Amino acid sequence: MKKHTGFTLIELMIVVAIIAIIAAIAIPNLLSARLNANETAAISTLRNISSSQAQFQAGAKADADLDGAGEFGMFRELSGGVAVRTSADGSATGGSTLNPPVLSGAFRTLNPSAQVSRSGYLYKMFLPGNNGFGQEETQSGDSVDGTVDNDLAETTWCAYAWPANYATSGNRTFFVNQGGDIVSTDSSAYSGSSAIDEATSGSAFSGSGDAGAITGQVAVGTPGRDSNRWKQVN
């Protein structure tokens, strides 16, 4: 008579228990590694954006007021996704598309909230309008949703990167402007496509200024206009 062999119920239960223990240890570590990787990528991307802006402005790729001093640009201008503006209202009559672009082509596509989505993070650019209030980009058509102060745009811009889903795709929100230094806050308020807009474009600045103004001193080790503490990123 042929003898049949196999696992007993106790043995199967032991194996399942071991797998459960390993999963309980490994999954949190995997999630943590993913968050760290997304945040590291966001920091690297903002540094690349800062370098691209400096190159764009130094080459006077945009000079809407024709004074010979270059102005900073929006994502789609930097990446060659739209003709560089020739007017403060964002129109580009007579303008040309930047070739070669100074920023990755991934920044040519914006969501309906004028943000770029990459590796679990959302990115948004602002240029100064009247009184330094942040003007955001448009998803299509002209590059700016509003009017840019051409003189201020020669010296001022800022960009944010924040988690598409807080605690799932990232914990920290990052900020950079023309100074090139990156600061961050770990506030859970920054999550999803509605987290930062023109009204809150000055959140990372210190002082009692308007939360929508992108001029002033960046908050470093102090609360910003959003009341959250912003820290220097090394």
Residue frames relative to the residue before (quaternion, step in Angstrom):
aa qw qx qy qz dx dy dz
M 1.0000 0.0000 0.0000 0.0000 0.00 0.00 0.00
K 0.3984 -0.7337 0.5039 0.2215 3.56 -0.82 1.05
K 0.3129 -0.7649 0.5407 0.1570 3.50 -0.89 1.07
H 0.2627 -0.7618 0.5750 0.1417 3.63 -0.87 0.98
T 0.1096 -0.7938 0.5966 0.0439 3.58 -0.91 0.95
G 0.1741 0.7756 -0.5947 0.1200 3.57 -1.23 0.45
F 0.6585 -0.4930 0.3815 0.4217 3.54 -1.31 -0.14
T 0.3952 -0.6792 0.5611 0.2601 3.50 -1.11 0.68
L 0.6703 -0.4915 0.3624 0.4216 3.58 -1.25 0.30
I 0.6313 0.5350 -0.3317 0.4530 3.59 1.01 -0.82
E 0.6604 0.5096 -0.3108 0.4556 3.58 0.92 -0.89
L 0.6469 0.5128 -0.3163 0.4674 3.61 0.98 -0.82
M 0.6490 0.5172 -0.3155 0.4603 3.55 1.00 -0.83
I 0.6301 0.5286 -0.3296 0.4636 3.57 1.04 -0.74
V 0.6508 0.5140 -0.3115 0.4639 3.58 0.96 -0.89
V 0.6558 0.5081 -0.3117 0.4633 3.59 0.91 -0.90
A 0.6442 0.5256 -0.3173 0.4562 3.58 1.00 -0.84
I 0.6460 0.5186 -0.3140 0.4638 3.58 0.98 -0.84
I 0.6477 0.5149 -0.3119 0.4670 3.57 0.97 -0.90
A 0.6471 0.5254 -0.3138 0.4546 3.59 0.99 -0.84
I 0.6491 0.5136 -0.3140 0.4651 3.57 1.02 -0.83
I 0.6528 0.5116 -0.3096 0.4650 3.58 0.94 -0.90
A 0.6547 0.5143 -0.3083 0.4602 3.59 0.98 -0.89
A 0.6475 0.5331 -0.3181 0.4421 3.58 0.99 -0.87
I 0.6751 0.4665 -0.2823 0.4969 3.57 1.14 -0.63
A 0.7375 0.4741 -0.2405 0.4166 3.57 0.85 -1.01
I 0.6492 0.5626 -0.3372 0.3852 3.62 0.88 -0.91
P 0.6659 0.4779 -0.3353 0.4645 3.67 0.80 -0.80
N 0.6400 0.5234 -0.3238 0.4601 3.58 1.06 -0.75
L 0.6428 0.5148 -0.3205 0.4681 3.57 1.05 -0.74
L 0.6512 0.5101 -0.3124 0.4671 3.57 0.98 -0.85
S 0.6462 0.5180 -0.3135 0.4646 3.56 1.00 -0.84
A 0.6470 0.5156 -0.3136 0.4661 3.57 0.99 -0.84
R 0.6397 0.5274 -0.3204 0.4582 3.57 1.04 -0.78
L 0.6464 0.5135 -0.3178 0.4663 3.58 0.96 -0.88
N 0.6626 0.5091 -0.3043 0.4573 3.57 0.91 -0.92
A 0.6487 0.5161 -0.3154 0.4620 3.57 0.99 -0.83
N 0.6528 0.5081 -0.3149 0.4654 3.61 0.95 -0.84
E 0.6745 0.4915 -0.3027 0.4603 3.59 0.92 -0.87
T 0.6348 0.5216 -0.3261 0.4675 3.57 1.02 -0.79
A 0.6463 0.5123 -0.3114 0.4721 3.58 1.02 -0.81
A 0.6379 0.5303 -0.3279 0.4520 3.60 1.02 -0.78
I 0.6427 0.5147 -0.3184 0.4697 3.58 0.97 -0.84
S 0.6623 0.5075 -0.2982 0.4635 3.56 0.92 -0.93
T 0.6518 0.5207 -0.3100 0.4560 3.56 1.00 -0.83
L 0.6574 0.5006 -0.3134 0.4679 3.60 0.94 -0.82
R 0.6233 0.5182 -0.3439 0.4740 3.59 1.04 -0.66
N 0.6432 0.5124 -0.3149 0.4738 3.56 1.04 -0.76
I 0.6266 0.5271 -0.3275 0.4714 3.58 1.05 -0.79
S 0.6403 0.5318 -0.3185 0.4536 3.58 0.96 -0.88
S 0.6645 0.4949 -0.2981 0.4740 3.57 0.94 -0.88
S 0.6508 0.5197 -0.3108 0.4579 3.58 1.01 -0.84
Q 0.6370 0.5253 -0.3262 0.4604 3.57 0.99 -0.79
A 0.6493 0.5184 -0.3190 0.4560 3.59 0.93 -0.88
Q 0.6604 0.5030 -0.2992 0.4704 3.57 1.00 -0.84
F 0.6507 0.5293 -0.3004 0.4540 3.55 1.00 -0.91
Q 0.7008 0.4676 -0.2707 0.4659 3.57 0.87 -0.96
A 0.6554 0.5281 -0.3161 0.4378 3.58 0.93 -0.88
G 0.7091 0.4401 -0.2538 0.4890 3.56 1.11 -0.68
A 0.3653 -0.7565 0.4693 0.2720 3.60 1.33 0.09
K 0.1411 0.8154 -0.5451 0.1343 3.57 0.92 0.90
A 0.7460 0.1767 -0.1349 0.6277 3.56 1.22 -0.59
D 0.1373 0.7675 -0.6122 0.1316 3.58 -0.80 1.06
A 0.0767 -0.8699 0.4869 0.0196 3.52 0.63 1.23
D 0.7326 0.3935 -0.2496 0.4961 3.61 1.09 -0.57
L 0.3966 -0.7757 0.4289 0.2389 3.57 1.35 0.22
D 0.4173 0.7083 -0.4773 0.3105 3.58 0.97 0.83
G 0.5942 -0.6069 0.3435 0.4007 3.56 1.31 0.16
A 0.6516 0.4695 -0.3132 0.5069 3.59 1.26 -0.19
G 0.4134 -0.7397 0.4762 0.2351 3.57 -0.69 1.07
E 0.2927 -0.7303 0.5920 0.1744 3.53 -1.26 0.55
F 0.5416 -0.6059 0.4656 0.3504 3.55 -1.20 0.46
G 0.3475 -0.7796 0.4982 0.1525 3.56 -1.21 0.51
M 0.5270 -0.5883 0.5109 0.3392 3.49 -1.43 -0.01
F 0.7299 -0.4429 0.2880 0.4338 3.58 -1.26 0.33
R 0.7217 0.4540 -0.2746 0.4445 3.57 0.75 -1.01
E 0.6093 0.5237 -0.3569 0.4765 3.58 1.15 -0.48
L 0.6780 0.5075 -0.2853 0.4487 3.57 0.89 -0.97
S 0.7479 0.4109 -0.2040 0.4799 3.58 1.05 -0.80
G 0.5313 -0.6573 0.4007 0.3537 3.61 1.24 0.06
G 0.4465 0.7162 -0.4368 0.3112 3.57 1.19 0.46
V 0.7776 0.0991 -0.0521 0.6188 3.56 1.27 -0.32
A 0.5976 -0.5646 0.4164 0.3882 3.58 -1.15 0.52
V 0.5363 -0.6244 0.4627 0.3292 3.56 -1.06 0.78
R 0.5221 -0.6735 0.4262 0.3036 3.58 -0.84 0.98
T 0.1990 -0.7634 0.6045 0.1105 3.54 -1.20 0.66
S 0.7398 0.3007 -0.1932 0.5701 3.57 1.31 0.04
A 0.6261 -0.5736 0.3851 0.3615 3.56 -1.17 0.60
D 0.6619 0.5118 -0.3143 0.4485 3.60 1.16 -0.49
G 0.6226 -0.5860 0.3228 0.4059 3.56 1.29 0.17
S 0.5099 0.6347 -0.4357 0.3839 3.59 1.22 -0.11
A 0.2521 -0.7929 0.5459 0.0989 3.56 -1.17 0.60
T 0.1197 0.8139 -0.5545 0.1256 3.58 0.95 0.86
G 0.8247 0.1411 -0.1383 0.5299 3.54 -0.64 1.13
G 0.5513 0.6203 -0.3883 0.4007 3.57 1.29 -0.06
S 0.2792 -0.7568 0.5679 0.1634 3.56 -1.27 0.25
T 0.5504 -0.6021 0.4683 0.3394 3.53 -1.26 0.47
L 0.5127 -0.6656 0.4539 0.2970 3.55 -0.94 0.92
N 0.1242 0.7932 -0.5790 0.1424 3.54 -0.69 1.14
P 0.4596 -0.3228 -0.7963 0.2248 1.55 -1.00 2.31
P 0.5457 -0.6107 0.4523 0.3531 3.61 -1.13 0.53
V 0.4124 -0.7080 0.5139 0.2544 3.56 -1.21 0.41
L 0.7345 0.3121 -0.1911 0.5715 3.58 1.34 -0.11
S 0.6644 -0.5411 0.3536 0.3752 3.55 -1.14 0.69
G 0.5661 -0.6175 0.4436 0.3184 3.55 -1.13 0.74
A 0.5067 0.6492 -0.4218 0.3794 3.61 1.23 -0.26
F 0.6750 0.4936 -0.2903 0.4652 3.59 1.20 -0.44
R 0.4817 0.6611 -0.4433 0.3666 3.58 1.20 0.30
T 0.7264 0.3984 -0.2214 0.5144 3.58 1.19 -0.50
L 0.0749 -0.8007 0.5943 -0.0088 3.54 -0.67 1.18
N 0.4513 -0.6508 0.5281 0.3064 3.56 -1.18 0.54
P 0.7298 -0.4397 0.2742 0.4459 3.65 -1.19 0.13
S 0.6794 0.4558 -0.2922 0.4952 3.61 1.22 -0.34
A 0.5155 -0.6780 0.3837 0.3569 3.56 1.31 0.43
Q 0.5125 0.6196 -0.4246 0.4161 3.56 1.03 0.83
V 0.3248 -0.6938 0.6032 0.2220 3.52 -1.30 0.47
S 0.2135 -0.7841 0.5738 0.1016 3.57 -0.90 0.93
R 0.1593 0.7765 -0.5926 0.1432 3.56 -0.78 1.10
S 0.8739 -0.0680 0.0328 0.4803 3.57 -0.97 0.98
G 0.7716 -0.3961 0.1962 0.4574 3.55 0.76 1.06
Y 0.6945 0.4308 -0.2682 0.5100 3.58 1.29 0.07
L 0.2903 -0.7231 0.6021 0.1741 3.52 -1.28 0.56
Y 0.1528 -0.7978 0.5813 0.0475 3.57 -0.94 0.95
K 0.0187 0.8002 -0.5987 0.0315 3.55 -1.02 0.84
M 0.2494 -0.7744 0.5727 0.1008 3.54 -1.01 0.96
F 0.0783 -0.7819 0.6170 0.0436 3.55 -1.18 0.69
L 0.1276 -0.7349 0.6598 0.0914 3.54 -1.19 0.74
P 0.5451 -0.6516 0.4138 0.3272 3.62 -1.11 0.54
G 0.1984 -0.7476 0.6221 0.1214 3.53 -1.08 0.83
N 0.8064 -0.1878 0.1681 0.5350 3.58 -1.10 -0.65
N 0.8454 0.0752 -0.1040 0.5185 3.56 -0.96 1.00
G 0.6433 -0.5717 0.3155 0.3997 3.57 1.16 0.52
F 0.4234 0.7066 -0.4758 0.3084 3.59 1.19 0.21
G 0.5439 -0.6717 0.4088 0.2930 3.54 -0.91 0.98
Q 0.1327 -0.7579 0.6361 0.0579 3.53 -1.01 0.96
E 0.2741 -0.7959 0.5206 0.1426 3.56 -0.74 1.02
E 0.6142 -0.5565 0.4355 0.3513 3.48 -1.38 0.21
T 0.3706 -0.6904 0.5622 0.2644 3.55 -1.30 0.26
Q 0.5725 -0.6092 0.4293 0.3418 3.55 -1.17 0.60
S 0.7910 -0.0155 0.0395 0.6104 3.57 1.07 -0.72
G 0.7043 0.4329 -0.3272 0.4577 3.56 -1.24 0.26
D 0.8223 -0.1269 0.1211 0.5414 3.58 -1.03 -0.80
S 0.5865 -0.6463 0.3751 0.3125 3.55 -1.14 0.69
V 0.7906 0.2815 -0.1317 0.5277 3.61 1.11 -0.59
D 0.3173 -0.7283 0.5777 0.1875 3.55 -1.04 0.86
G 0.7484 0.2621 -0.1998 0.5756 3.57 0.41 1.21
T 0.5525 -0.5928 0.4635 0.3584 3.56 -1.25 -0.39
V 0.3072 -0.7606 0.5522 0.1489 3.55 -0.88 1.03
D 0.3677 -0.6620 0.6003 0.2572 3.56 -1.13 0.70
N 0.3565 -0.7923 0.4525 0.2011 3.57 -0.16 1.30
D 0.6531 0.5113 -0.3255 0.4541 3.60 0.97 -0.79
L 0.6772 0.4728 -0.2941 0.4810 3.60 0.93 -0.86
A 0.6424 0.5457 -0.3201 0.4325 3.59 1.07 -0.75
E 0.5620 0.5792 -0.3898 0.4436 3.59 1.28 -0.12
T 0.7897 0.2803 -0.1319 0.5296 3.57 1.23 -0.44
T 0.7857 0.3485 -0.1287 0.4945 3.59 1.21 -0.40
W 0.2495 0.7062 -0.6465 0.1451 3.54 -1.15 0.83
C 0.0006 -0.7906 0.6087 0.0670 3.58 -1.24 0.10
A 0.1031 -0.7807 0.6140 0.0544 3.54 -1.26 0.44
Y 0.2101 -0.7595 0.6063 0.1071 3.53 -1.21 0.68
A 0.0742 -0.7355 0.6680 0.0848 3.52 -1.34 0.45
W 0.0938 0.8078 -0.5728 0.1025 3.61 -0.66 1.06
P 0.6504 -0.5601 0.3409 0.3833 3.61 -1.16 0.53
A 0.4742 -0.6349 0.5276 0.3061 3.53 -1.07 0.74
N 0.7672 0.0210 -0.0085 0.6410 3.56 1.20 -0.66
Y 0.3748 -0.7537 0.4945 0.2168 3.56 -0.37 1.26
A 0.8306 0.1840 -0.1975 0.4870 3.54 -1.08 0.97
T 0.6857 0.4229 -0.2901 0.5164 3.58 1.25 -0.13
S 0.7971 0.1946 -0.1031 0.5622 3.59 0.92 -0.91
G 0.7946 -0.1249 0.0798 0.5888 3.59 1.26 -0.18
N 0.3444 -0.7422 0.5389 0.2003 3.56 -1.24 0.45
R 0.7638 0.3752 -0.1934 0.4882 3.57 1.04 -0.74
T 0.2693 -0.7112 0.6270 0.1689 3.52 -1.26 0.67
F 0.1861 -0.8125 0.5494 0.0585 3.57 -0.87 0.98
F 0.1165 -0.7812 0.6124 0.0328 3.54 -1.24 0.65
V 0.0539 0.7666 -0.6396 0.0207 3.55 -1.16 0.69
N 0.0477 -0.7788 0.6228 0.0578 3.56 -1.17 0.54
Q 0.8122 -0.2923 0.1835 0.4704 3.58 -1.25 -0.31
G 0.5783 0.5934 -0.3767 0.4142 3.61 1.20 -0.37
G 0.4421 -0.7355 0.4168 0.2999 3.58 1.22 -0.43
D 0.6040 0.5514 -0.3678 0.4426 3.60 1.21 -0.25
I 0.2817 -0.7619 0.5648 0.1453 3.56 -0.99 0.89
V 0.0690 -0.7714 0.6318 0.0319 3.56 -0.99 0.90
S 0.1540 -0.8030 0.5720 0.0656 3.55 -1.20 0.46
T 0.1016 -0.7404 0.6572 0.0977 3.52 -1.37 0.36
D 0.3232 -0.7618 0.5288 0.1889 3.58 -1.08 0.66
S 0.2689 0.7917 -0.5070 0.2094 3.58 1.14 0.57
S 0.4415 -0.7021 0.4998 0.2498 3.56 -0.94 0.91
A 0.4823 0.6759 -0.4328 0.3510 3.59 1.28 -0.14
Y 0.6969 0.4472 -0.2666 0.4933 3.55 1.17 -0.55
S 0.3852 0.6818 -0.5245 0.3341 3.52 -0.18 1.35
G 0.8199 0.2355 -0.1739 0.4920 3.57 -0.85 0.94
S 0.7287 -0.5085 0.2830 0.3610 3.51 -1.33 0.38
S 0.7018 0.4669 -0.2802 0.4593 3.62 1.14 -0.42
A 0.4064 0.7682 -0.4367 0.2324 3.59 1.26 0.02
I 0.8144 0.0845 -0.0052 0.5741 3.61 0.89 -0.91
D 0.0900 0.7783 -0.6162 0.0802 3.56 -0.88 0.98
E 0.7832 -0.3188 0.2138 0.4891 3.59 -1.24 -0.23
A 0.6621 0.5323 -0.3104 0.4266 3.60 0.99 -0.80
T 0.7679 0.3001 -0.1663 0.5409 3.59 1.20 -0.47
S 0.3188 0.7942 -0.4718 0.2121 3.58 1.25 0.32
G 0.7103 0.4260 -0.2599 0.4964 3.61 1.21 -0.39
S 0.2557 0.8217 -0.4824 0.1635 3.59 1.21 0.36
A 0.7317 0.4464 -0.2408 0.4553 3.60 0.96 -0.81
F 0.5561 0.5900 -0.4000 0.4273 3.59 1.27 0.17
S 0.4270 -0.7048 0.5065 0.2537 3.57 -1.10 0.69
G 0.6433 0.5356 -0.3843 0.3894 3.53 -1.28 0.19
S 0.6033 -0.5949 0.4195 0.3258 3.51 -1.35 0.02
G 0.3341 0.7702 -0.4876 0.2395 3.59 1.20 0.37
D 0.6825 -0.4723 0.3665 0.4205 3.53 -1.33 0.19
A 0.5228 -0.6657 0.4437 0.2943 3.58 -0.96 0.89
G 0.6880 0.4691 -0.2891 0.4723 3.59 1.23 -0.25
A 0.5892 0.5731 -0.3680 0.4347 3.60 1.28 0.03
I 0.2275 -0.8054 0.5370 0.1059 3.60 -0.83 0.98
T 0.5455 0.5476 -0.4371 0.4598 3.57 1.10 0.71
G 0.5555 0.5912 -0.4525 0.3703 3.55 -1.18 0.59
Q 0.6785 -0.4809 0.3758 0.4089 3.53 -1.31 -0.28
V 0.4202 -0.6927 0.5242 0.2624 3.56 -0.91 0.92
A 0.4656 -0.6727 0.5009 0.2823 3.57 -1.00 0.83
V 0.0570 0.7807 -0.6178 0.0746 3.58 -0.64 1.13
G 0.8325 0.0046 -0.0512 0.5516 3.57 -0.35 1.22
T 0.6927 0.3962 -0.2603 0.5435 3.56 1.28 0.26
P 0.6183 -0.5317 0.3994 0.4190 3.61 -1.18 0.26
G 0.3592 -0.7125 0.5603 0.2221 3.53 -1.11 0.72
R 0.7238 -0.4120 0.3073 0.4603 3.55 -1.27 -0.18
D 0.6213 0.5117 -0.3391 0.4870 3.56 1.32 -0.12
S 0.4978 -0.6793 0.3836 0.3789 3.58 1.41 0.06
N 0.5699 0.5668 -0.3956 0.4443 3.60 1.25 0.09
R 0.4694 -0.6662 0.5004 0.2923 3.58 -1.13 0.61
W 0.1659 -0.7842 0.5942 0.0668 3.57 -0.86 1.02
K 0.1704 -0.8080 0.5623 0.0433 3.56 -0.88 1.00
Q 0.5517 -0.6014 0.4693 0.3372 3.53 -1.20 0.64
V 0.2588 -0.7414 0.6005 0.1508 3.57 -1.03 0.86
N 0.2909 -0.7787 0.5346 0.1524 3.58 -0.71 1.09
